[in-house]
Structure formats: C-alpha cells, structure tokens
C-alpha cells in the first residue's frame, strides 16, 4: 500500500467513524458500529471497510445489508468531508477480530482453570 492510499484510508476511517455516530445513527438495530480497518487500493478507486458491531440485535449479514443500502449516502457524506478527485467505491465487511479474541480468551481461561484444578 502506498503512503497516499494509507493516508486516504486513515482519513476515510476517521470520517466514517464520525458519520456512523452522527449521520447514520438512524439505521435501527445495528447498535454501535465501529470502523476497525480501511484498506484503499493504490489507484484510490476501491475501499474495503471492516466494521464491528457491538450490541446489535440483528445477525451480521442483515447489518451489512442495511449498511449496503445506505452506501450511496455514505459516499455522499464522505465526499463532503474529503476532497478527492474520485471517491472510492465502498465495500463493507464484518471484522470478527473482537469475537475471535474473546473466543481465544475464553479458551485460555478454561485451560488455566484446568491447570489449577488438576
């Protein structure tokens, strides 16, 4: 990844986190949506956005569908705040890093309990 695409990714991440808390809070049932990672292609035409959902009441697939229905609005919000020749096309993905880390922590706790009792 080039330095420019890293800077654009960081700016998109920052602006999207702000937009998720203010402008896109009307999307019901999603809970707290956090942008955990943004990867922008070197030609700045495509952005992969990884989201984590905390306190959501819906399955992850439905959450991603709801966000994908607002994709044009999200690009519009970003275009107002970030000056680029072309606003990258946005692709949203679920970031399961938090759930994975929680699962590993539970497994480690079980191993510790087994060691202490055995």
Beta strands, then each sheet from edge to edge (+ up, - down):
strand 1: 32-40
strand 2: 46-54
strand 3: 89-94
sheet 1: 1+ 2- 3-
end
